[in-house]
Amino acid sequence: MGKLLSLTGLANLKIDDSIHKEHYDRMHEKLSQNKSYAKQMVRIRSKTVEPAIETLVNFMNMKRVNTRGLKSSNKHVLMASLVYNLQKYLCFSVKKTSILAQAIALLEGINYAFLKKLQIFINK
């Protein structure tokens, strides 16, 4: 049988034999050498990753995964993230300006530099 650890023994555990230890070490070295880069990465993470995790945990039932096994819990997380991405995609809309509205603005005397060719075409 394996060795049982008490609660005080758990506090002294370290990640020594991870398969990704070399990546962790490189990241730690890079962040500890350049403090401004570390602050920039923290800001980027807090803007991009943490709001998505917050939405998943608070609004998409990810506080607790009520499935058995790694495969089914992986499906649960993937479906929740899929729903999050679909909701963002459905709310996303590209605002396209119509040529007619730009032409009317030109006729009213509003001159845009990028519409000079259209203005020449209208004046002919």
Secondary structure in CASP SS format (residue, H / E / C, confidence):
PFRMAT SS
TARGET T0000
AUTHOR 0000-0000-0000
METHOD secondary structure of the structure
MODEL  1
M C 1.00
G C 1.00
K C 1.00
L C 1.00
L C 1.00
S C 1.00
L H 1.00
T H 1.00
G H 1.00
L H 1.00
A C 1.00
N C 1.00
L C 1.00
K C 1.00
I C 1.00
D C 1.00
D C 1.00
S C 1.00
I C 1.00
H C 1.00
K H 1.00
E H 1.00
H H 1.00
Y H 1.00
D H 1.00
R H 1.00
M H 1.00
H H 1.00
E H 1.00
K H 1.00
L H 1.00
S H 1.00
Q H 1.00
N C 1.00
K H 1.00
S H 1.00
Y H 1.00
A H 1.00
K H 1.00
Q H 1.00
M H 1.00
V H 1.00
R H 1.00
I H 1.00
R H 1.00
S H 1.00
K H 1.00
T H 1.00
V H 1.00
E H 1.00
P H 1.00
A H 1.00
I H 1.00
E H 1.00
T H 1.00
L H 1.00
V H 1.00
N H 1.00
F H 1.00
M C 1.00
N C 1.00
M C 1.00
K C 1.00
R C 1.00
V C 1.00
N C 1.00
T C 1.00
R C 1.00
G C 1.00
L H 1.00
K H 1.00
S H 1.00
S H 1.00
N H 1.00
K H 1.00
H H 1.00
V H 1.00
L H 1.00
M H 1.00
A H 1.00
S H 1.00
L H 1.00
V H 1.00
Y H 1.00
N H 1.00
L H 1.00
Q H 1.00
K H 1.00
Y H 1.00
L H 1.00
C H 1.00
F C 1.00
S C 1.00
V C 1.00
K C 1.00
K C 1.00
T C 1.00
S C 1.00
I H 1.00
L H 1.00
A H 1.00
Q H 1.00
A H 1.00
I H 1.00
A H 1.00
L H 1.00
L H 1.00
E C 1.00
G C 1.00
I C 1.00
N C 1.00
Y C 1.00
A H 1.00
F H 1.00
L H 1.00
K H 1.00
K H 1.00
L H 1.00
Q H 1.00
I H 1.00
F H 1.00
I H 1.00
N H 1.00
K C 1.00
END
